[in-house]
Amino acid sequence: MIISRTPYRISFFGGGTDYPIWYRENGGRVISVTINKYCYILARFLPGVFEYKNRIRYFKTEETKTIEEIVHPSVRETCLHLKLERGIEIVHSGDLPAQSGLGTSSAFTVGLLNALWGLQGYMPTKRELAETAIHIEQNRIKESVGSQDQTAAAFGGLNNILFTKAGRIEVDTVILNPSRLAELQENLLLCFTGFPRTASKIEEEKLKTIKSKESELTAMVQLCEEGLKILTSKTCDLNTLGNLLNEQWLLKKSMSPVISNSEIDELYRTALEHGALGGKLLGAGSGGFFLIYAPAQCHKKIKKTLQEKLFVPFRFDFTGSKIIYLSHD
């Protein structure tokens, strides 16, 4: 038996420029950080004493005689990609719900790969995990997803991720001194706005117009450069990052009318009125988590004003996907 633990992520800047249809022609860039909210995957080989060969448990339970019969697309395609021959049991548990804007689906695929490779006695590199998860989601499942979530989940930490025209993904760790890193953590709030429509459906709508949004996406890449300068500066007030997040959010909203709604707009307006300096919706849009940047002394007032909303405490994660339990029994 083996258990993998894979972090979810918060994306600050550049979301949307991580789609191959964009970065293969223009290059892309994302700044993101993983957090201590995780996807757990338990995997073990099943003895051949059951009526079924495979048992998969997530919010549903599947029992099948073949891999091809598995309905869950990531489980089916990952098992087929790895050419599993023995019967398998897979159990999923997550700290936060799916479709919440934190890269949960890709964390699942990365964690599943890590667990199944480990079960076969192979330890993949972080790059192998990221690139194979991207291949499974984009090419085998054919989902409308980018390449940032798989990369963040595999590598972990605060990263400046570059997507080159040649298809290469470069992951540069953003190194901050401990006090600045602590300040960044303390100034962030994670507010749940409710469940969105399926992320891949929203992304499909956005991808239809991506080539007509060249100026917006180019501006998003430029915001990554400005954000990196603010983060790593020894003299710049970190609070200016809030203003930049506001710019990122306005650009993201302009990409499609389905990204925001009146409830999300009202939440953000209220947060700004009570001390927030910026923020953005995480993930595809229409729901999930909203990231708020506000000086720590304003957090109590913001939470009180938005008391009907759920705020989830978190810390940054720096390990990426890892195996946390292994038994040879």
C-alpha positions in Angstrom: 0.0 0.0 0.0 1.1 3.5 -0.8 -0.2 7.0 -0.1 0.7 10.1 -2.0 0.1 13.7 -0.8 -0.1 16.5 -3.4 -0.7 20.2 -2.7 -3.3 22.5 -4.2 -2.1 25.9 -5.6 -2.9 29.6 -5.6 -2.1 31.4 -8.9 -1.1 35.1 -8.5 -0.3 36.2 -12.1 -0.4 34.9 -15.7 -3.3 32.5 -15.6 -4.5 31.9 -19.2 -1.0 32.2 -20.7 -0.3 28.5 -19.7 -2.4 27.1 -22.5 -0.4 25.4 -25.3 -2.6 27.2 -27.9 -1.2 30.4 -26.6 2.4 29.7 -25.3 3.4 27.6 -28.3 3.1 30.8 -30.4 3.8 33.6 -27.8 5.4 32.1 -24.7 3.7 32.2 -21.3 4.4 32.8 -17.7 2.7 32.2 -14.3 3.6 33.0 -10.7 2.0 30.6 -8.2 2.4 29.0 -4.8 1.2 25.8 -3.4 -0.5 25.6 0.0 -1.0 23.1 2.8 -4.3 21.8 1.5 -3.8 18.5 -0.2 -5.1 15.7 -2.3 -4.4 12.2 -0.9 -4.3 9.1 -3.0 -4.1 5.6 -1.5 -3.3 2.8 -3.9 -2.7 -0.9 -3.6 -2.7 -4.0 -5.7 -5.9 -6.0 -5.2 -5.7 -9.8 -4.6 -7.6 -11.7 -7.2 -10.4 -12.9 -4.9 -13.1 -10.4 -5.8 -15.7 -10.6 -8.5 -14.1 -7.4 -9.9 -10.5 -6.6 -10.7 -10.4 -2.9 -9.9 -12.0 -0.8 -7.2 -12.0 3.0 -7.4 -13.4 5.2 -4.6 -13.8 9.0 -4.9 -17.3 10.6 -4.5 -18.4 7.4 -6.3 -17.3 3.8 -6.0 -16.5 1.9 -9.2 -15.8 -1.8 -9.4 -14.7 -3.0 -12.8 -13.2 -6.1 -14.5 -11.0 -4.0 -16.9 -9.2 -0.7 -16.8 -11.1 0.4 -19.9 -14.4 0.2 -18.0 -13.4 2.7 -15.4 -15.5 5.9 -15.8 -13.2 8.3 -13.9 -11.2 9.7 -16.8 -8.0 10.5 -14.9 -7.9 7.1 -13.3 -8.7 5.3 -16.5 -6.2 7.1 -18.7 -3.4 7.1 -16.1 -3.7 3.4 -15.5 -3.8 2.8 -19.3 -0.7 5.1 -19.8 1.2 3.1 -17.2 0.0 -0.2 -18.7 -1.1 -1.6 -15.3 -1.8 -5.3 -15.5 -2.6 -6.2 -11.9 -5.9 -5.4 -10.2 -5.8 -2.1 -8.4 -7.6 -0.3 -5.6 -7.5 3.5 -5.6 -9.0 5.7 -2.8 -9.1 9.5 -3.0 -9.5 12.0 -0.2 -9.2 15.8 -0.6 -8.9 18.7 1.9 -11.0 20.9 -0.3 -13.7 20.2 -2.9 -13.2 19.8 -6.6 -13.9 22.8 -8.9 -12.8 25.3 -6.3 -10.2 27.0 -8.4 -7.1 25.6 -6.6 -6.0 23.1 -9.3 -7.6 20.1 -7.5 -8.1 18.0 -10.7 -4.5 18.3 -11.7 -3.3 17.6 -8.2 -5.4 14.4 -8.4 -3.6 13.3 -11.6 -0.2 14.2 -10.3 -0.8 12.4 -7.0 -2.2 9.4 -8.8 0.8 9.1 -11.0 3.1 9.4 -8.0 1.3 6.7 -6.1 1.0 4.2 -9.0 4.6 4.7 -10.1 5.7 4.3 -6.5 3.6 1.1 -6.2 5.6 -0.3 -9.1 8.9 0.6 -7.4 9.7 3.7 -9.5 10.4 7.2 -8.1 9.7 9.8 -10.8 11.3 13.2 -10.9 9.1 16.3 -10.3 9.4 17.1 -14.0 8.3 13.6 -15.0 5.2 14.0 -12.8 4.4 17.4 -14.2 4.9 16.6 -17.9 3.2 13.2 -17.7 0.2 14.7 -16.0 0.0 17.4 -18.6 0.1 14.7 -21.4 -2.6 12.6 -19.7 -5.0 15.6 -19.2 -4.4 17.4 -22.5 -3.8 14.5 -24.9 -5.4 11.4 -23.5 -8.4 12.9 -21.7 -8.5 15.9 -24.1 -9.6 18.3 -21.4 -9.5 22.1 -21.9 -6.8 22.7 -19.3 -3.5 24.6 -19.2 -0.1 23.5 -17.9 0.4 25.4 -14.7 -1.6 23.3 -12.3 0.2 20.0 -12.9 3.6 21.8 -12.7 2.7 23.6 -9.4 1.4 20.4 -7.9 4.5 18.4 -8.8 7.1 20.9 -7.9 5.5 22.7 -4.9 6.6 26.1 -3.5 6.5 29.7 -4.7 7.6 29.6 -8.4 8.0 31.7 -11.5 7.0 29.2 -14.2 7.9 29.9 -17.9 6.2 28.2 -20.8 8.4 28.5 -23.9 7.4 28.5 -27.6 9.3 25.2 -28.0 7.0 23.6 -25.4 9.6 23.6 -22.6 8.5 24.3 -19.1 11.0 26.1 -16.9 10.4 26.3 -13.1 12.3 29.0 -11.2 11.9 29.1 -7.4 11.1 32.6 -6.1 13.4 33.0 -3.1 12.3 35.5 -0.5 13.8 36.2 2.9 11.8 34.7 5.8 10.3 37.9 7.0 9.0 38.9 3.5 7.6 35.4 2.9 5.9 35.5 6.3 4.4 39.0 5.4 3.1 37.6 2.1 1.4 34.7 3.8 -0.1 36.9 6.5 -1.6 39.4 4.0 -3.6 36.8 2.1 -7.2 35.6 2.7 -8.9 32.7 0.9 -12.6 33.1 0.7 -15.0 30.5 -0.7 -17.6 32.0 -3.1 -19.6 28.8 -3.8 -19.4 26.1 -6.4 -18.8 27.1 -10.1 -19.8 25.5 -13.3 -17.4 22.7 -14.4 -14.0 24.4 -14.9 -13.3 22.6 -18.2 -16.6 23.9 -19.7 -15.7 27.5 -18.7 -12.2 27.1 -20.2 -13.7 25.8 -23.4 -15.6 29.0 -23.8 -12.5 31.1 -23.0 -10.3 29.1 -25.5 -12.7 29.9 -28.3 -11.7 33.6 -28.1 -8.1 33.3 -26.9 -6.6 34.4 -30.2 -8.6 37.6 -30.1 -7.3 38.4 -26.6 -3.7 38.9 -27.5 -3.4 42.3 -25.8 -4.9 41.0 -22.5 -2.7 37.9 -22.4 0.4 39.8 -23.3 -0.4 42.2 -20.4 -0.7 39.2 -18.1 2.8 38.0 -19.0 4.1 41.5 -18.2 2.3 41.5 -14.9 4.3 38.4 -14.0 7.5 40.4 -14.5 6.2 43.3 -12.4 5.0 40.9 -9.7 8.4 39.1 -9.5 10.1 42.5 -9.1 7.8 43.4 -6.2 8.2 40.1 -4.5 12.0 40.0 -4.6 12.6 43.7 -4.1 14.5 44.7 -0.9 12.9 48.2 -0.9 9.5 48.0 -2.6 6.5 47.9 -0.2 4.9 44.4 -0.5 1.5 46.0 -0.4 1.9 47.2 -4.0 1.4 43.5 -4.9 -2.3 44.1 -4.0 -2.7 46.7 -6.7 -1.1 44.4 -9.2 -3.5 41.6 -8.3 -6.3 44.0 -9.0 -4.9 44.6 -12.5 -4.7 40.9 -13.0 -8.3 40.4 -11.9 -9.6 43.1 -14.3 -7.7 41.6 -17.2 -9.0 38.1 -16.3 -12.6 39.4 -16.1 -12.2 40.9 -19.6 -11.4 37.5 -21.1 -15.0 36.2 -20.8 -18.4 37.3 -19.4 -18.7 33.9 -17.6 -15.6 34.4 -15.4 -17.4 36.6 -12.8 -20.9 37.3 -11.6 -22.8 39.9 -9.5 -22.2 38.0 -6.2 -18.4 37.7 -6.8 -18.2 41.4 -7.8 -20.1 42.4 -4.7 -17.8 40.3 -2.5 -14.7 42.0 -4.0 -16.2 45.5 -3.7 -17.0 44.9 0.0 -13.5 43.6 0.7 -11.9 46.7 -1.0 -14.2 49.0 1.1 -12.9 47.4 4.3 -9.1 47.4 3.7 -8.3 45.0 0.9 -5.8 46.3 -1.7 -6.5 43.7 -4.4 -7.5 40.2 -5.2 -8.7 37.8 -7.9 -10.8 34.8 -8.4 -8.8 31.6 -8.6 -9.3 29.0 -11.3 -11.6 29.1 -14.3 -14.3 31.4 -13.0 -17.9 31.6 -11.9 -17.2 30.4 -8.4 -14.6 28.7 -6.2 -12.1 30.6 -4.1 -11.4 34.3 -4.2 -7.9 35.4 -3.1 -7.9 38.7 -1.2 -4.8 40.7 -0.5 -5.1 42.9 2.5 -2.8 44.1 5.3 -3.2 41.6 8.2 -4.7 44.3 10.5 -7.7 44.5 8.1 -8.5 40.8 8.1 -10.8 40.8 11.1 -12.9 43.6 9.6 -13.1 41.9 6.2 -14.2 38.6 7.7 -16.8 40.3 10.0 -18.3 42.1 7.0 -18.3 38.9 4.9 -19.3 36.7 7.8 -21.7 34.7 5.7 -18.7 33.5 3.6 -16.2 30.7 4.5 -12.6 31.8 5.0 -10.1 28.9 4.9 -6.8 29.4 6.8 -3.7 28.1 5.0 0.1 28.2 4.9 2.4 27.8 2.0 3.7 24.3 1.0 7.2 23.8 -0.4 7.4 20.1 -1.0 5.2 19.3 -3.9 3.8 15.9 -4.5 5.4 13.3 -2.2 4.9 9.8 -0.9 3.9 9.9 2.8 3.3 6.2 3.4 4.6 3.0 2.0 4.0 -0.6 3.2 5.4 -3.7 1.6 3.0 -6.0 3.5 
